[in-house]
């Protein structure tokens, strides 16, 4: 019997508040409202690609929780296993865009949110894992609190024991945790992983590696025993982003990008990887990862509104043009 879902994921999603235009937060007297959360961002792109996705979280009962739930369902993500919590709060994220030479920045207001207490008793995990093809986790969730940290480790262990590939994006956030705690969380979950995704700088600064590029990917495989490593590298690096799978390194193509919004592009990269891996095609995985990330950078908001026409343009290598 085929699995009910292609991907199962879990984590917190925040209400995103952004000043209109390119205003700074100090200037803002009104905000554009969106949503954002790494795991749900991944799930939404995959759902828009036709994959069956389930997302588990805690949401506060009321209109703020309904905003998150409605947006997830709008993209095709199954939120039927979300737990609704009375008298709880929704985490907030304030995003200030940063056209050069300014820095873009994110300020979190998420302490004691409903999702920060996400725990194993919140969902039928064995049933969900049994009914999915893959599980995706993020290093953000263990940073939210003890119950979240324990949940991520337990879900990873259960999925690996059930023979389900588990992916993990390190997603280091210095405003949520420190390097030692992030490394400890990853060290615990690493034995259960099939795919590890990280920015090169985080592999160096959090995990303590000194190598770069291909040598770094190989060093991660050697230390942790994961089968696949995807490495994102700084703009202008040679080589650029790369994917080490079963001993073979594949390189991401580069797409010219006019950056509109930096938030969520890494999640689009992960979604493209997983889409290709669900098809058993690592070449497609890294190519689509790069393209989806580029589309994400060129689209406002955390969630990438990747569409059928974008996939068609990717498949026919027709990008960045005026179509009419």
C-alpha positions as CSV (number, residue, x, y, z in Angstrom):
1,X,0.0,0.0,0.0
2,X,1.5,3.4,-1.0
3,X,2.2,5.9,1.8
4,X,-0.5,8.5,2.5
5,X,2.0,11.3,2.5
6,X,5.2,12.0,0.5
7,X,6.5,14.2,3.3
8,X,5.8,14.6,7.0
9,X,7.2,17.6,8.8
10,X,6.7,19.5,12.1
11,X,7.6,22.8,13.7
12,X,6.6,26.4,14.4
13,X,5.2,28.9,12.0
14,X,5.2,32.6,12.9
15,X,3.1,35.6,11.9
16,X,5.5,37.8,9.9
17,X,5.3,41.6,10.2
18,X,7.1,43.6,7.6
19,X,7.3,47.4,7.0
20,X,5.8,48.3,3.6
21,X,8.3,49.1,0.9
22,X,11.9,49.3,2.1
23,X,11.1,51.1,5.3
24,X,13.1,50.4,8.5
25,X,11.3,49.1,11.5
26,X,11.8,52.4,13.3
27,X,9.9,54.1,10.5
28,X,7.0,51.7,10.2
29,X,3.5,52.8,11.3
30,X,1.9,49.9,9.6
31,X,2.9,46.4,8.7
32,X,2.3,43.9,5.9
33,X,1.2,40.6,7.4
34,X,2.5,37.2,6.2
35,X,3.5,33.9,7.7
36,X,6.8,32.0,7.9
37,X,8.2,28.9,9.4
38,X,11.0,26.8,7.9
39,X,9.4,23.4,7.9
40,X,6.0,24.7,6.6
41,X,7.8,26.7,3.9
42,X,9.3,23.5,2.7
43,X,6.0,21.7,2.8
44,X,4.2,24.4,0.9
45,X,6.6,24.3,-2.0
46,X,6.3,20.5,-2.2
47,X,2.5,20.7,-2.0
48,X,2.5,23.2,-4.8
49,X,4.6,20.7,-6.8
50,X,1.8,18.1,-6.3
51,X,3.3,16.3,-3.3
52,X,1.2,15.1,-0.4
53,X,2.4,16.9,2.7
54,X,1.4,16.7,6.4
55,X,2.6,19.4,8.9
56,X,2.3,19.0,12.6
57,X,2.4,21.9,15.1
58,X,0.5,23.6,17.9
59,X,-1.6,26.7,17.1
60,X,-3.5,29.1,19.4
61,X,-7.3,28.8,19.2
62,X,-8.6,31.9,17.5
63,X,-8.0,34.2,14.5
64,X,-4.2,34.2,14.6
65,X,-4.0,30.5,14.6
66,X,-6.6,30.4,11.8
67,X,-4.4,32.6,9.6
68,X,-1.6,30.1,9.8
69,X,-3.9,27.1,9.2
70,X,-5.7,28.7,6.3
71,X,-2.4,29.7,4.6
72,X,-1.0,26.2,4.9
73,X,-4.2,24.6,3.6
74,X,-4.3,27.1,0.7
75,X,-1.1,25.7,-0.6
76,X,-2.3,22.1,-0.2
77,X,-0.7,21.1,3.1
78,X,-2.7,18.8,5.4
79,X,-3.0,20.4,8.8
80,X,-5.4,17.8,10.2
81,X,-2.8,16.8,12.9
82,X,-2.3,20.4,14.2
83,X,-3.2,20.7,17.9
84,X,-5.2,23.7,18.9
85,X,-4.4,25.3,22.2
86,X,-6.7,27.6,24.2
87,X,-5.2,30.7,25.9
88,X,-1.9,30.4,24.0
89,X,0.1,32.8,21.9
90,X,1.4,32.8,18.3
91,X,5.0,33.7,17.8
92,X,5.8,36.8,15.8
93,X,8.7,37.7,13.5
94,X,9.5,41.2,12.5
95,X,11.4,41.4,9.2
96,X,13.3,44.5,8.0
97,X,14.4,44.3,4.4
98,X,18.0,45.3,3.8
99,X,18.9,46.7,0.4
100,X,22.7,47.3,0.2
101,X,24.5,48.6,2.1
102,X,21.9,48.0,4.8
103,X,21.6,44.6,6.5
104,X,18.3,42.7,6.4
105,X,17.3,41.6,9.9
106,X,14.8,39.5,11.8
107,X,13.6,40.2,15.3
108,X,11.7,37.3,17.0
109,X,9.0,37.6,19.6
110,X,8.2,33.9,20.0
111,X,9.1,33.0,23.7
112,X,6.4,30.8,25.3
113,X,4.5,30.4,22.1
114,X,2.1,27.5,21.6
115,X,4.5,25.7,19.3
116,X,7.4,26.1,21.7
117,X,5.8,23.3,23.8
118,X,5.2,20.9,20.9
119,X,5.7,17.4,22.3
120,X,5.4,13.7,21.4
121,X,1.9,13.4,22.9
122,X,0.6,16.0,20.4
123,X,0.2,13.6,17.4
124,X,0.0,9.9,16.5
125,X,3.7,9.9,15.4
126,X,4.0,6.1,14.8
127,X,0.9,6.2,12.5
128,X,2.1,9.3,10.7
129,X,5.6,7.9,10.2
130,X,4.3,4.7,8.9
131,X,2.1,6.6,6.4
132,X,4.8,8.8,4.9
133,X,7.6,8.4,2.4
134,X,10.0,10.9,4.1
135,X,10.4,13.0,7.2
136,X,11.9,16.5,7.3
137,X,13.2,18.2,10.4
138,X,14.9,21.5,11.2
139,X,17.5,22.7,13.7
140,X,15.2,25.6,14.6
141,X,12.7,23.3,16.4
142,X,15.1,21.9,19.0
143,X,16.1,25.5,19.9
144,X,12.5,26.3,20.9
145,X,12.6,24.3,24.2
146,X,13.2,21.0,25.9
147,X,10.0,19.3,24.7
148,X,10.7,20.3,21.1
149,X,14.3,19.1,21.4
150,X,13.1,15.7,22.7
151,X,10.4,15.4,20.0
152,X,12.8,16.0,17.1
153,X,15.2,13.3,18.3
154,X,12.4,10.8,19.0
155,X,10.7,11.4,15.6
156,X,14.0,11.0,13.8
157,X,14.8,7.8,15.6
158,X,11.3,6.3,15.0
159,X,11.5,7.3,11.3
160,X,14.9,5.8,10.8
161,X,13.8,2.6,12.6
162,X,10.9,2.4,10.2
163,X,13.2,2.7,7.2
164,X,12.0,6.2,6.3
165,X,14.6,8.7,5.0
166,X,15.0,11.7,7.4
167,X,16.4,15.1,6.3
168,X,17.6,17.8,8.7
169,X,18.4,21.4,7.9
170,X,20.8,22.8,10.4
171,X,19.2,26.2,10.1
172,X,21.3,27.8,12.8
173,X,19.7,30.9,14.4
174,X,22.1,32.7,16.8
175,X,19.1,34.7,18.3
176,X,17.5,31.4,19.4
177,X,20.4,29.3,20.6
178,X,24.2,29.2,20.7
179,X,26.6,27.1,18.7
180,X,27.2,24.5,21.4
181,X,23.5,23.8,21.9
182,X,22.9,23.6,18.2
183,X,25.8,21.2,17.7
184,X,24.6,19.0,20.6
185,X,21.1,18.8,19.1
186,X,22.6,17.8,15.7
187,X,25.0,15.3,17.1
188,X,22.1,13.5,18.8
189,X,20.0,13.3,15.7
190,X,22.8,12.7,13.1
191,X,22.8,8.9,13.4
192,X,19.2,8.8,12.2
193,X,19.7,11.0,9.1
194,X,19.8,10.2,5.4
195,X,20.1,13.9,4.2
196,X,21.8,16.8,5.9
197,X,21.5,20.3,4.6
198,X,23.7,23.2,5.9
199,X,25.2,26.5,5.0
200,X,29.0,26.2,4.8
201,X,29.5,28.9,7.4
202,X,27.3,27.0,9.9
203,X,29.1,23.8,9.3
204,X,32.3,25.7,10.2
205,X,31.1,27.9,13.0
206,X,28.6,25.5,14.7
207,X,30.0,22.0,13.9
208,X,33.7,23.0,14.0
209,X,34.8,22.0,10.5
210,X,37.6,23.9,8.8
211,X,37.3,22.5,5.3
212,X,35.4,24.1,2.4
213,X,33.3,23.0,-0.6
214,X,33.8,19.3,-1.7
215,X,36.2,18.6,1.2
216,X,33.8,19.9,3.7
217,X,30.9,17.7,2.4
218,X,33.2,14.7,2.5
219,X,34.3,15.5,6.0
220,X,30.7,15.7,7.2
221,X,29.9,12.3,5.7
222,X,33.1,10.9,7.3
223,X,32.3,12.2,10.8
224,X,28.5,11.7,10.9
225,X,27.9,8.8,8.5
226,X,25.0,10.5,6.7
227,X,24.5,9.3,3.1
228,X,23.8,12.7,1.6
229,X,25.0,16.2,2.3
230,X,23.8,19.4,0.6
231,X,26.0,22.4,1.1
232,X,25.0,26.0,0.3
233,X,28.0,28.3,-0.2
234,X,28.5,32.1,-0.2
235,X,27.5,34.1,-3.3
236,X,30.4,34.1,-5.8
237,X,32.0,31.0,-4.4
238,X,33.6,28.5,-6.8
239,X,32.2,26.0,-6.8
240,X,28.8,27.1,-5.7
241,X,26.2,25.0,-3.9
242,X,26.8,21.3,-4.1
243,X,25.2,18.0,-3.3
244,X,27.2,14.9,-2.2
245,X,25.0,11.7,-2.7
246,X,26.3,8.2,-2.4
247,X,29.9,9.3,-3.0
248,X,29.1,11.5,-6.1
249,X,29.3,15.3,-6.0
250,X,26.9,17.2,-8.1
251,X,27.0,21.0,-8.6
252,X,24.1,23.4,-8.5
253,X,23.6,25.5,-11.6
254,X,23.5,29.3,-11.1
255,X,20.5,31.4,-12.0
256,X,20.7,35.2,-12.3
257,X,18.5,36.6,-9.5
258,X,17.1,40.0,-8.7
259,X,16.7,39.6,-4.9
260,X,13.4,40.7,-3.6
261,X,13.2,38.9,-0.3
262,X,16.0,36.8,1.3
263,X,13.8,34.9,3.8
264,X,12.8,31.4,2.9
265,X,15.1,30.8,0.0
266,X,16.9,28.0,1.8
267,X,13.7,26.3,2.5
268,X,12.9,26.4,-1.2
269,X,16.3,24.9,-1.8
270,X,15.4,22.0,0.5
271,X,12.0,21.5,-1.1
272,X,13.6,21.2,-4.6
273,X,16.1,18.7,-3.2
274,X,13.4,16.6,-1.6
275,X,11.2,16.7,-4.8
276,X,14.0,15.3,-6.8
277,X,14.9,12.6,-4.2
278,X,11.3,11.5,-4.0
279,X,11.7,10.7,-7.8
280,X,15.0,9.0,-7.0
281,X,16.8,11.5,-9.2
282,X,19.8,13.3,-7.4
283,X,20.6,15.2,-10.6
284,X,17.1,16.7,-10.7
285,X,17.3,17.3,-6.9
286,X,20.3,19.7,-7.0
287,X,19.2,21.4,-10.2
288,X,15.6,22.0,-8.9
289,X,16.9,23.1,-5.5
290,X,19.0,25.9,-7.1
291,X,16.1,27.0,-9.3
292,X,13.5,26.9,-6.5
293,X,15.8,28.9,-4.3
294,X,16.3,31.5,-7.0
295,X,12.5,31.8,-7.5
296,X,12.2,32.2,-3.7
297,X,14.7,35.1,-3.7
298,X,12.7,36.8,-6.4
299,X,9.3,36.4,-4.6
300,X,8.2,38.5,-1.6
301,X,7.4,36.6,1.6
302,X,8.6,33.5,3.3
303,X,6.5,31.1,1.3
304,X,7.6,30.5,-2.3
305,X,4.6,30.6,-4.6
306,X,6.3,28.2,-6.9
307,X,3.8,27.3,-9.7
308,X,3.3,24.8,-12.5
309,X,4.5,27.4,-15.0
310,X,7.8,27.8,-13.0
311,X,8.4,24.1,-13.2
312,X,7.6,24.1,-16.9
313,X,10.1,27.0,-17.4
314,X,12.7,25.0,-15.5
315,X,12.1,21.9,-17.6
316,X,12.4,23.8,-20.8
317,X,15.2,26.1,-19.7
318,X,13.2,29.2,-20.4
319,X,13.8,31.6,-17.5
320,X,13.9,35.3,-16.8
321,X,12.0,36.2,-20.0
322,X,8.8,38.1,-20.8
323,X,6.2,35.6,-21.7
324,X,3.0,36.8,-23.4
